[in-house]
Amino acid sequence: MTNKSTKSHKSDSSHATDSLVLDPRVFAYSVNEALLSQVIHVYRDNTHQNTSKVKARGELTRTTKKMYKQKGTGNARHGSKMSPTFVGGGVAFGPTGIQPNNLKINRKMRAAALAGILSHYAKDKAVELFNAPELKKPEVKLVKSLLAKPDTLLVYGKEAPAFVSSVRNLGNVTLIEAGKLNAYTVVQSKYVALTPSAHEALVARILPLLKTAKSK
């Protein structure tokens, strides 16, 4: 998982920069695969609303009359038609619509998972440092030519509002602020592009929480 080459990976765009390099303390970080799996599972599970609801037999308003007499019919004995064994009856142990407590992971686990997944992407040359053009007004056509790769996650920091507005109109790019980036967001995209300010913000946010003994 460790990536010894941490230079930014140049794309077809001239705005991919080689003047900066990905910080190896974050983008060449070795992390346990089990931790990655656990963190992704928690993020995915917590996105579910868990609002499904079915009626138990006590919530139905059908007749409570006994279906037929207890003995003499040759059939199995039954009571109400609201029993879960019958079509139209209540559901036993079904979803109640009550939101359960979300699964939780601590900050160090989240930071390690994010550094680990970014290191995976860096190793596969799926991460690049991207110099955002300085725009005074939105220019979607220009930005689209610079971010031509499909399924790209663009992480931004202190870029101009005009640039951010331009990116929001691109169908192939997902935009997220550096402070909101997590491992689950990363794995949903094929490529990751970081602006220099986003790279700086990510390192400042993640590095203090990482075990330096695991970085190479």
C-alpha positions in Angstrom: 0.0 0.0 0.0 3.0 2.3 0.6 3.8 4.6 -2.3 7.4 5.8 -2.5 6.8 8.1 -5.4 4.7 11.0 -4.2 4.9 13.4 -7.1 1.6 14.8 -8.4 0.3 12.9 -11.4 0.0 15.0 -14.4 -3.2 14.9 -16.5 -4.0 16.1 -20.0 -4.5 19.5 -18.5 -1.7 22.1 -18.1 -3.2 23.0 -14.8 -2.0 19.7 -13.2 1.0 20.9 -11.3 4.5 19.4 -10.8 5.6 22.3 -8.6 4.2 20.6 -5.6 4.3 17.0 -4.4 1.9 15.0 -2.4 3.0 14.8 1.2 4.3 11.2 1.8 3.3 11.3 5.4 -0.4 11.3 4.3 -0.3 10.0 0.7 2.1 7.1 1.3 0.6 5.9 4.5 0.2 2.2 5.3 -3.0 1.2 7.0 -4.7 -2.0 8.0 -7.1 -3.3 5.4 -9.5 -4.4 8.2 -9.7 -0.8 9.4 -10.5 0.5 5.9 -13.3 -2.0 5.6 -14.7 -1.2 9.0 -14.7 2.6 8.4 -16.3 2.3 5.0 -19.0 0.0 6.4 -19.8 2.5 9.2 -20.0 5.4 6.7 -22.3 3.4 4.4 -24.5 2.1 7.1 -25.0 5.6 8.6 -26.3 6.9 5.3 -29.4 4.7 5.5 -32.4 6.4 6.9 -33.9 3.1 8.3 -37.5 4.5 8.0 -39.1 1.2 6.7 -42.2 0.4 8.7 -44.6 -2.6 8.8 -47.6 -3.3 11.0 -47.5 -5.9 13.7 -50.6 -7.9 14.4 -51.5 -5.5 17.3 -51.6 -2.6 14.9 -54.1 -4.1 12.4 -57.9 -3.3 12.5 -59.3 -6.5 11.2 -61.7 -8.8 13.0 -60.5 -10.7 16.0 -63.1 -13.4 15.5 -61.8 -17.0 15.6 -61.6 -18.4 12.1 -63.4 -21.6 12.8 -64.1 -23.8 15.7 -61.3 -25.4 17.6 -62.1 -29.0 17.0 -63.9 -31.1 14.4 -62.7 -29.5 11.1 -59.6 -31.6 10.6 -57.6 -28.4 10.1 -54.9 -27.0 12.3 -56.2 -24.8 15.1 -56.2 -21.1 14.4 -57.4 -17.9 16.1 -57.4 -14.5 14.5 -56.7 -13.8 10.8 -54.2 -11.2 11.9 -51.7 -13.9 12.7 -48.4 -13.5 10.9 -48.9 -16.9 9.3 -51.7 -15.5 7.0 -51.6 -13.2 4.0 -52.8 -9.8 5.2 -51.8 -10.6 8.8 -49.3 -8.7 10.9 -45.6 -9.0 10.4 -43.5 -10.6 13.1 -40.2 -8.9 13.9 -40.4 -6.5 11.0 -38.8 -3.0 10.7 -40.4 -0.6 13.1 -39.3 2.7 11.5 -37.4 3.8 14.6 -34.0 5.2 13.7 -31.3 3.2 15.6 -28.2 4.7 17.0 -25.6 5.4 14.3 -22.4 3.4 14.4 -19.5 5.4 15.5 -15.7 5.5 14.8 -13.2 7.8 16.5 -11.2 10.6 14.9 -8.0 8.7 14.7 -9.7 5.8 12.8 -11.3 8.2 10.4 -8.0 9.9 9.7 -6.1 6.7 9.2 -8.7 5.4 6.8 -8.7 8.6 4.8 -4.9 8.6 4.6 -4.9 4.9 3.7 -7.5 5.2 0.9 -5.7 8.3 -0.5 -2.5 6.4 -0.5 -4.1 3.6 -2.5 -5.2 6.2 -5.1 -1.8 7.8 -5.1 -0.2 4.4 -5.7 -2.5 3.8 -8.6 -1.8 7.3 -10.0 -5.4 8.3 -9.5 -4.6 11.4 -7.5 -3.3 14.7 -8.9 -2.6 18.2 -7.7 -4.7 20.6 -9.7 -4.0 24.4 -10.0 -7.5 26.0 -10.2 -7.6 28.9 -12.7 -8.3 32.3 -11.2 -11.7 33.3 -12.5 -13.6 36.5 -11.9 -16.8 34.9 -13.3 -18.0 31.3 -13.9 -16.5 29.8 -17.1 -17.9 26.3 -17.4 -16.4 25.5 -20.8 -12.9 26.4 -19.7 -13.1 24.4 -16.5 -14.6 21.4 -18.3 -11.6 21.3 -20.7 -9.3 21.2 -17.6 -11.2 18.5 -15.8 -12.0 16.1 -18.6 -11.5 12.8 -16.8 -14.7 10.9 -16.0 -15.9 10.3 -12.4 -13.5 12.8 -10.8 -13.7 14.0 -7.2 -12.4 17.5 -6.9 -11.3 18.6 -3.4 -11.0 22.3 -3.0 -10.0 24.7 -0.3 -9.8 28.5 -0.7 -10.6 28.7 -4.4 -12.6 31.6 -5.9 -16.4 31.3 -5.8 -16.5 31.7 -9.6 -14.3 28.5 -10.0 -16.4 26.6 -7.5 -19.6 27.6 -9.3 -18.2 26.5 -12.7 -17.3 23.0 -11.3 -20.8 22.5 -9.9 -22.1 22.5 -13.5 -19.9 19.6 -14.6 -21.5 16.2 -14.8 -18.3 14.3 -14.6 -17.0 16.0 -11.4 -18.1 15.8 -7.8 -17.1 18.7 -5.7 -16.3 18.6 -2.0 -14.6 20.9 0.5 -11.3 19.6 2.1 -12.8 19.8 5.6 -15.7 17.5 4.7 -13.7 14.8 2.8 -13.9 11.3 4.2 -12.8 7.8 3.0 -16.3 6.8 1.8 -16.6 9.9 -0.4 -13.2 9.0 -2.0 -14.0 5.4 -2.8 -17.1 6.5 -4.8 -15.0 8.2 -7.4 -12.4 6.9 -9.8 -10.0 9.9 -9.7 -9.2 12.5 -7.1 -8.0 16.0 -7.9 -6.7 18.2 -5.1 -6.1 21.9 -5.3 -3.0 23.1 -3.5 -5.0 24.8 -0.7 -7.0 21.5 -0.3 -3.8 19.5 -0.1 -2.5 21.8 2.6 -5.7 21.7 4.6 -5.9 17.9 4.4 -2.3 17.5 5.7 -3.0 19.9 8.5 -6.2 18.1 9.4 -5.1 14.4 9.1 -1.4 14.4 10.0 -1.7 15.1 13.8 -4.0 12.1 14.1 -1.8 9.6 12.4 0.6 7.2 14.0 3.9 8.4 12.5 5.4 5.0 13.1 3.3 3.6 10.2 4.2 6.3 7.7 7.0 5.4 5.3 
